[in-house]
Amino acid sequence: MDVFEAIKKRRSIRTYQDKSVEEDKLNKLLEAARLAPSAKNRQHWMFIVVRDKQIREQLVLACNGQKFVGEAPIVIAGVADPTLKWYRIDMGIAVEHIALEAMELELGTCWVGAFDEKEVSRILRVPTDHETVILITIGYPKVTPPQAPRKETNDIVRREFYH
């Protein structure tokens, strides 16, 4: 699958099969994140891989009760030092590398942005001087939703100036 095909096919998956993700596939996802560019090549991220069912169930509560967080066989938390400029952008790039590689491996993902950062950080024992920026669920999709309507390119692109 080429990158553009992966981009077109990627969906947010919120229903997962009861099937674990193979370690070699997980390692490819983590390698994709590792290879992501970062500001000044700092690579100041840390990824916490959560497979443990009890920990995932705790995360459900910290994620506003979103049950799919506990149903996905893997949750990865992206953690960074918030004192470094561009840390959120760098984390976004790395996590999208995970999402696109997951498509290649026929895995589904869902970015989870609605969560109590302090509670997730407590559960995962993140140092207080770091921030849990994002969570992403990973697993084999049970249901792949259709693509949501997208705006036309000319509705979202301007040339040279906004007006």
C-alpha positions as CSV (number, residue, x, y, z in Angstrom):
1,M,0.0,0.0,0.0
2,D,1.4,3.4,-0.9
3,V,1.2,6.3,1.5
4,F,-1.6,8.1,-0.3
5,E,-3.7,5.0,-0.3
6,A,-3.1,4.6,3.4
7,I,-4.2,8.3,3.9
8,K,-7.4,7.7,1.9
9,K,-8.2,4.4,3.8
10,R,-7.4,5.5,7.3
11,R,-10.4,5.8,9.6
12,S,-10.8,6.2,13.4
13,I,-11.6,2.7,14.6
14,R,-13.6,2.4,17.8
15,T,-14.5,-1.3,17.6
16,Y,-11.8,-3.9,17.8
17,Q,-11.6,-7.6,17.4
18,D,-10.7,-9.6,20.5
19,K,-7.3,-10.5,18.9
20,S,-3.9,-9.4,20.2
21,V,-1.5,-7.5,18.0
22,E,1.7,-9.4,17.2
23,E,4.9,-8.2,18.7
24,D,6.6,-7.7,15.4
25,K,3.8,-5.5,14.2
26,L,3.9,-3.4,17.4
27,N,7.7,-3.1,16.9
28,K,7.1,-1.7,13.4
29,L,4.7,0.9,14.7
30,L,7.2,2.0,17.3
31,E,9.9,2.1,14.7
32,A,7.7,4.3,12.5
33,A,7.4,6.7,15.5
34,R,11.1,6.6,16.2
35,L,11.8,7.6,12.6
36,A,9.5,10.7,12.7
37,P,11.2,14.1,12.4
38,S,11.3,16.4,15.4
39,A,12.3,20.0,16.0
40,K,16.1,20.2,16.1
41,N,16.1,16.4,15.9
42,R,15.5,16.3,19.7
43,Q,13.4,13.2,19.6
44,H,12.2,14.2,23.1
45,W,9.3,11.8,23.1
46,M,8.5,8.7,25.1
47,F,5.9,6.1,24.2
48,I,4.2,4.0,26.8
49,V,2.7,0.8,25.4
50,V,-0.2,-0.5,27.5
51,R,-1.4,-4.0,26.8
52,D,-2.5,-4.9,30.4
53,K,-6.3,-5.1,30.5
54,Q,-6.6,-3.7,34.0
55,I,-4.6,-0.6,33.2
56,R,-6.6,-0.1,30.0
57,E,-9.8,-0.3,32.0
58,Q,-8.4,2.4,34.3
59,L,-7.7,4.5,31.2
60,V,-11.4,4.2,30.1
61,L,-12.5,6.2,33.2
62,A,-9.7,8.8,32.6
63,C,-10.9,9.0,28.9
64,N,-14.4,10.2,29.7
65,G,-15.8,6.6,29.7
66,Q,-14.8,5.9,26.1
67,K,-15.1,2.1,26.2
68,F,-13.2,1.4,23.1
69,V,-10.0,2.5,24.9
70,G,-10.3,-0.6,27.1
71,E,-11.4,-2.8,24.2
72,A,-8.4,-2.1,22.0
73,P,-5.6,-4.6,22.7
74,I,-3.0,-1.8,22.8
75,V,-3.1,1.8,23.9
76,I,0.0,3.9,23.3
77,A,0.5,7.1,25.3
78,G,2.7,9.8,23.8
79,V,4.6,11.6,26.6
80,A,6.8,14.7,26.1
81,D,8.6,17.4,28.0
82,P,6.3,20.5,27.8
83,T,9.1,22.9,28.3
84,L,10.5,22.2,24.9
85,K,9.1,24.3,22.1
86,W,7.1,22.4,19.4
87,Y,6.6,19.2,21.6
88,R,3.0,18.9,20.6
89,I,3.7,19.2,16.9
90,D,6.6,16.7,17.1
91,M,4.3,14.2,19.0
92,G,1.6,14.7,16.4
93,I,4.0,13.8,13.6
94,A,5.2,10.7,15.4
95,V,1.8,9.4,16.3
96,E,0.5,9.9,12.7
97,H,3.5,7.8,11.6
98,I,2.1,5.1,13.9
99,A,-1.4,5.5,12.4
100,L,-0.2,5.3,8.8
101,E,2.1,2.3,9.4
102,A,-0.9,0.6,11.2
103,M,-2.9,1.0,7.9
104,E,-0.1,-0.8,6.1
105,L,-0.2,-3.6,8.7
106,E,-4.1,-3.8,8.4
107,L,-4.5,-2.5,12.0
108,G,-6.9,0.1,13.1
109,T,-6.2,3.2,15.2
110,C,-8.0,6.0,16.9
111,W,-6.4,9.2,18.3
112,V,-7.8,9.9,21.7
113,G,-7.6,13.5,22.7
114,A,-10.5,13.6,25.1
115,F,-8.9,12.5,28.4
116,D,-8.0,13.8,31.8
117,E,-4.2,14.3,31.3
118,K,-3.4,14.4,35.0
119,E,-5.3,11.2,35.7
120,V,-3.8,9.4,32.7
121,S,-0.4,10.5,33.8
122,R,-1.0,9.3,37.3
123,I,-2.2,5.9,36.1
124,L,0.9,5.5,33.8
125,R,3.3,6.9,36.4
126,V,4.4,9.7,34.1
127,P,6.9,12.1,35.8
128,T,5.2,15.3,36.9
129,D,7.6,17.4,34.7
130,H,6.3,15.6,31.6
131,E,2.9,15.7,29.8
132,T,0.8,12.9,28.4
133,V,0.1,14.6,25.0
134,I,-2.0,12.0,23.2
135,L,-3.3,8.4,23.4
136,I,-3.8,6.2,20.4
137,T,-5.6,2.9,20.4
138,I,-4.4,0.0,18.2
139,G,-5.9,-3.3,17.2
140,Y,-7.6,-5.3,14.5
141,P,-10.8,-3.5,13.4
142,K,-14.1,-5.2,14.0
143,V,-15.9,-2.5,12.0
144,T,-14.5,0.1,9.6
145,P,-16.8,3.1,9.2
146,P,-17.3,4.7,5.8
147,Q,-15.4,7.9,5.1
148,A,-17.0,11.0,6.6
149,P,-17.8,13.7,4.1
150,R,-14.8,15.9,3.3
151,K,-14.7,19.5,2.1
152,E,-13.6,20.3,-1.4
153,T,-10.0,21.3,-1.8
154,N,-10.9,24.8,-3.0
155,D,-12.9,25.3,0.3
156,I,-9.8,24.7,2.5
157,V,-6.9,26.1,0.4
158,R,-5.8,29.7,-0.3
159,R,-2.9,30.7,-2.5
160,E,-0.4,33.3,-1.3
161,F,-2.8,35.1,1.1
162,Y,-5.9,34.2,3.1
163,H,-8.0,36.7,1.2
